[in-house]
Amino acid sequence: LKTNLEETELYAYLEDHLAARRLGLERMQSGVRLELAPSAPVWVRLDRALFRQALDNLLDNAVKYARPDAGGVHIRVVLLPGARAETVAVEVRDDGCGIHPNDLE
């Protein structure tokens, strides 16, 4: 797998990408609320295409596996300090049913 790492301001990237995806997610299911938690600018080196693919998979799954009784889908994307110094984590939180414990491995 060849990667194309680019310096990217992650918060701005997420803002733009989530704005572009919002309508498509709302078409998948009504009542989608997509939120990006406030954050200071964070510069990272990432492969934008691979990152977009992973992020889109998480967003699509959040909508597909939403609880029908939850009154819509609430997805919150959060930037957090990573487990190691000089790293960052992107967390996609939703109110769906989650992964069955037997499927976690």
Sequence and secondary structure as in RCSB ss.txt:
>XXXX:A:sequence
LKTNLEETELYAYLEDHLAARRLGLERMQSGVRLELAPSAPVWVRLDRALFRQALDNLLDNAVKYARPDAGGVHI
RVVLLPGARAETVAVEVRDDGCGIHPNDLE
>XXXX:A:secstr
    EEEEEHHHHHHHHHHHHHHHHHHHSTTEEEEE      EEEEEHHHHHHHHHHHHHHHHHT  TTSSSEEE
EEEEEE SSTT EEEEEEE S    GGG  
